[in-house]
Amino acid sequence: MIDISHQQEQFEVVPTLVPPTLVEVLKSRVKASLIREAQLPQIHTLPIEYMLQARLASFDAQSDDAEVDNAFYVADLGEVYRQHLRWKFLLPRIEPFFAMKCNPDPMVMRLLASLGAGFDCASKNEIQSVLEMGVEPSRIIYANPCKQNSFVKFAYNNKVRMMTFDNAEELYKIKRFHPDAQLVLRILTDDSKSLCKLGLKFGAPLDTTGFLLATAQDLGLNVIGVSFHVGSGCFDANAFGEAVIRARRVFDQARNYGYEFNFLDVGGGFPSAHVTEGITFEKVIARRTIHRDRTEVLSQEQTLSPSHMYYINDGMYGSFNCIMFDHQICEPKVLLKDGAFTYQQSLLEIPHGYASVWGPTCDSIDCISAKSCLPLMESGDWLYFDNMGAYTITAASQFNGFRKSEILYTTTEPEVSLHF
Ligand SMILES: *Cc1c(COP(=O)(O)O)cnc(C)c1O
């Protein structure tokens, strides 16, 4: 809890702590965006709070420059670093392979490459950008069960050997273009307990795995193991255990076809670091389940209808595409109100009402939050959203002429700087 009586003091003290040079740097970055493309962006080592404040302070209200009121990100590379260490600590026997589709940010990718992570790629371009960072081809898995011929040839020419399949046509294709590939059989699992159901598209049902293994054997291909994906945003930890049991059956079955499997790709769907209810990452590991009943809370709230509509400078076609694609819920919080910086502060003393929050495009689907509890906001005030890393800017489009949001990098873990 924040002690309200101390808030005023904080507003006055904190701005003087932001190094004036940072404000200058940010001001010049807006103007020098072309030069910036060619260089690695600067990584600051300031708390997120200071980064946000410095960015707001760099705005020149008198300027007509439209750039200054664009939405922006503050990316904490320290968070990526902590997540990597957490994985290594909790799952020491599982090598992390970063699914780059979730956030191919060059700084995130470089940090993970430097930390020794592998990469899960789905296309030629993804493989190419990982190789260009100097990552060994053996640290890449081409985890798309249905690949283009030319992409398979590309993998062959670049010595990327690990790849997945879930159908016989793919085996004939691989025989032709990459006969010494290390194949991983993607099996179908129960994805009914996940927000994004991937089973609609990929995964061999267990009654077909015998036929697929026989075909691979006939073709003289090397199958090394099994992969599954319980679906992104998994909310039932049992799904992982059940998937491992299924995989085990295919391991046993493979012996009949002369294969000795030694590889299991456990896919994704793990909850993020900030999940504190439902299943957390630690609970997944322990395979415990806690049921969460959200329907009750929602139906009570529904009796109060939103009284204000706010339009902000990023939306469903930009960073918030995760709402539509990944069934995420993005809760707005107040960053700047009446000129006061309110990051992570409780504004309980200000009267709140229900409001809907909308993106900038002219499309009615561009609704970020149908109902949020917010104080009365004025034009020029700022909102912020926490945890907008995976599946956000990666799929943002420029629909209606709106640009992708700028990213400012900082790290709350000093060790990160050693990796650049
Ligand atoms: C997307 C993907 C992942 C990562 O999934 P998350 O739900 O983001 O953890 C892992 N493996 C494969 C094959 C994927 O396509």
The ligand as a Tripos MOL2 file, in Angstrom:
@<TRIPOS>MOLECULE
LIG
   15    15     1     0     0
SMALL
NO_CHARGES

@<TRIPOS>ATOM
      1 C1          4.4700  -20.0390  -30.1200 C.3       1 LIG1
      2 C2          5.1700  -21.2860  -29.8400 C.ar      1 LIG1
      3 C3          5.7900  -21.4720  -28.6050 C.ar      1 LIG1
      4 C4          5.6710  -20.4610  -27.4670 C.3       1 LIG1
      5 O1          4.3590  -20.4050  -27.0260 O.3       1 LIG1
      6 P1          3.9110  -19.4650  -25.7880 P.3       1 LIG1
      7 O2          2.4920  -19.7990  -25.5690 O.co2     1 LIG1
      8 O3          4.1400  -18.0680  -26.2150 O.co2     1 LIG1
      9 O4          4.7580  -19.8210  -24.6310 O.co2     1 LIG1
     10 C5          6.5010  -22.6520  -28.4010 C.ar      1 LIG1
     11 N1          6.5980  -23.5980  -29.3630 N.ar      1 LIG1
     12 C6          6.0040  -23.4470  -30.5660 C.ar      1 LIG1
     13 C7          6.1500  -24.5320  -31.5800 C.3       1 LIG1
     14 C8          5.2670  -22.2940  -30.8490 C.ar      1 LIG1
     15 O5          4.6760  -22.1530  -32.0400 O.3       1 LIG1
@<TRIPOS>BOND
     1     1     2 1
     2     2     3 ar
     3     2    14 ar
     4     3     4 1
     5     3    10 ar
     6     4     5 1
     7     5     6 1
     8     6     7 2
     9     6     8 1
    10     6     9 1
    11    10    11 ar
    12    11    12 ar
    13    12    13 1
    14    12    14 ar
    15    14    15 1
@<TRIPOS>SUBSTRUCTURE
     1 LIG1         1 GROUP 0 **** ****
